[in-house]
Amino acid sequence: FIGLDSANQFVNQLLKYNSKFTKIFKIKKPIIMTEEDETNFINAKKCYYCENPFEEADLKIKDHDHLTGKYRGASHSQCNLNEGKGNRNQFVSVIMYNNSKYDNHLFIKKLLNECYIQNINYSVLPRTDEEYISYTVGCLRFIDAFRFFTPCSLETLGKTLSPADCKILTEHNLKPIKATFP
């Protein structure tokens, strides 16, 4: 985005992505199980999550990823419910290089104001008044790549992603790209 209105353009695009991913996360794909998965489920002796054995009175559940439908393993009913409360797969990481030091001040106030107006949940993990370690807007979780990776270019980091790493993005006609701001 370029120009005097680049921060507003960027915020509007982020809010569109948030809306799109929120809809995606509401889709609950039915479980997809192979014959091998069925056999593994029948023969499972311990829970996929807590690794405790199944007792005779336990209700054994077929746990699966709600985004892909892929079977993960057999679990206790309560472990499965607890895992769902953990909001697995409910966030998209927005990785911005050096975000906590500089870039966010260009748009963060506008973004949080729009969240307030549109009733979108947000949270901020601040280091100072103008430096944020991380912040979450709806289902978008912003992190600073500089804090998590050995400093290298975004292009180099992007090349480490395989097509399998970007499956959900590809399914929804999105691409992992390096973008400039402003």
C-alpha positions in Angstrom: 0.0 0.0 0.0 1.3 3.4 -0.9 0.2 7.0 -0.2 -1.2 9.0 2.6 -4.0 6.6 3.1 -1.8 3.5 3.2 -2.5 2.8 6.9 -6.2 2.8 6.4 -5.9 0.6 3.3 -3.8 -1.8 5.3 -6.3 -1.9 8.2 -9.2 -2.4 5.9 -7.4 -5.3 4.2 -6.6 -6.9 7.6 -10.2 -6.7 8.7 -11.3 -8.3 5.4 -8.8 -11.2 6.1 -10.1 -11.5 9.7 -13.7 -11.8 8.3 -12.7 -14.4 5.8 -10.7 -16.5 8.2 -13.4 -16.2 10.9 -15.9 -17.8 8.3 -13.3 -20.5 7.5 -12.9 -21.4 11.1 -16.7 -21.8 11.5 -16.7 -24.5 8.9 -16.5 -27.9 10.6 -15.4 -30.5 8.1 -16.7 -34.0 8.9 -14.1 -36.6 9.9 -12.2 -38.4 7.2 -10.9 -41.8 8.2 -9.0 -44.4 6.2 -9.3 -48.1 7.0 -6.0 -47.8 8.8 -7.4 -45.0 10.9 -10.4 -47.1 11.8 -8.1 -50.0 12.8 -5.9 -47.7 14.9 -9.0 -46.3 16.6 -10.4 -49.7 17.5 -7.0 -50.9 18.8 -6.1 -47.7 20.6 -5.3 -48.4 24.3 -4.4 -44.8 25.4 -5.7 -41.3 24.8 -4.1 -39.2 22.0 -3.9 -36.2 24.3 -3.2 -37.2 27.9 -1.7 -40.6 27.0 -3.6 -42.3 29.9 -5.1 -45.7 29.1 -8.7 -46.1 28.3 -10.7 -47.6 31.1 -13.7 -49.8 30.4 -16.2 -47.0 31.4 -14.5 -44.4 29.3 -16.1 -43.1 26.2 -13.5 -43.3 23.4 -13.8 -40.5 20.8 -12.6 -40.2 17.3 -10.7 -36.8 17.4 -10.2 -34.9 14.1 -9.1 -31.6 12.8 -12.2 -29.5 12.0 -10.5 -27.6 9.3 -9.1 -30.5 7.3 -11.3 -33.4 8.5 -8.2 -35.5 9.2 -8.4 -38.0 12.0 -5.9 -37.4 14.7 -6.4 -40.2 17.2 -8.6 -41.8 19.8 -9.2 -39.6 22.9 -11.2 -39.5 26.1 -14.4 -37.5 25.6 -13.3 -34.9 28.2 -9.8 -34.6 26.7 -11.4 -33.9 23.3 -13.7 -31.3 24.8 -10.8 -29.6 26.6 -8.7 -29.6 23.5 -11.5 -27.8 21.6 -11.7 -25.1 24.3 -8.0 -24.4 23.6 -9.0 -22.9 20.2 -6.6 -25.0 18.2 -6.6 -23.8 14.6 -8.5 -20.7 15.5 -5.7 -18.2 14.8 -3.8 -17.1 11.7 -0.3 -15.9 12.5 0.5 -12.6 10.8 4.3 -12.5 10.9 5.7 -9.0 10.4 9.4 -8.4 10.5 10.4 -5.8 13.2 6.8 -5.2 13.9 7.2 -4.6 17.6 9.8 -2.0 17.1 8.5 0.2 14.3 5.9 -0.7 11.8 2.9 -1.2 14.1 2.7 2.4 15.3 1.7 3.3 11.7 -1.6 1.5 11.9 -2.2 -0.1 15.4 -4.4 2.8 16.8 -6.6 2.8 13.7 -6.8 -1.0 13.8 -7.9 -1.2 17.4 -10.3 1.7 16.9 -12.0 -0.3 14.1 -12.1 -3.4 16.3 -14.0 -1.3 18.9 -16.4 0.1 16.3 -17.0 -3.3 14.7 -17.1 -5.2 18.0 -14.1 -7.4 17.1 -12.2 -9.0 20.0 -8.7 -7.9 20.4 -5.9 -8.2 22.9 -2.4 -6.6 23.2 0.7 -7.8 24.9 2.6 -4.6 25.3 6.3 -4.0 26.2 5.9 -0.2 26.4 3.2 2.3 25.3 4.4 2.1 21.7 6.1 -1.3 21.5 4.0 -4.5 21.4 5.3 -8.0 21.8 2.2 -9.5 20.2 -1.4 -8.5 19.6 -4.5 -10.3 18.4 -7.3 -8.9 16.4 -10.2 -11.4 15.9 -8.5 -14.5 14.6 -5.3 -12.7 13.4 -2.4 -13.0 15.8 0.4 -10.6 15.0 4.0 -11.5 16.0 7.3 -10.0 15.2 9.5 -12.3 13.2 12.6 -10.5 14.4 11.8 -11.8 18.0 11.5 -15.4 16.9 13.9 -16.0 14.1 17.5 -15.5 13.5 17.6 -12.2 11.6 17.3 -12.9 7.9 15.2 -11.6 5.0 11.4 -12.4 4.7 12.1 -13.8 1.3 14.5 -16.4 2.9 11.9 -17.2 5.5 9.2 -17.6 2.9 11.3 -20.0 0.9 11.3 -22.4 3.9 7.6 -23.0 3.5 6.5 -26.0 1.5 3.2 -26.2 -0.3 1.9 -28.5 2.4 2.6 -25.7 5.0 0.2 -23.5 3.1 -2.6 -25.9 2.3 -5.3 -24.0 4.1 -4.2 -20.7 2.4 -4.2 -22.4 -1.0 -7.7 -23.9 -0.5 -9.0 -20.4 -0.1 -7.1 -18.8 -2.9 -4.7 -17.0 -0.6 -0.9 -16.9 -0.9 2.0 -16.5 1.6 3.6 -13.4 0.2 6.0 -10.8 1.3 4.2 -7.4 1.2 5.5 -3.9 1.8 4.0 -1.4 4.1 3.5 1.5 3.7 
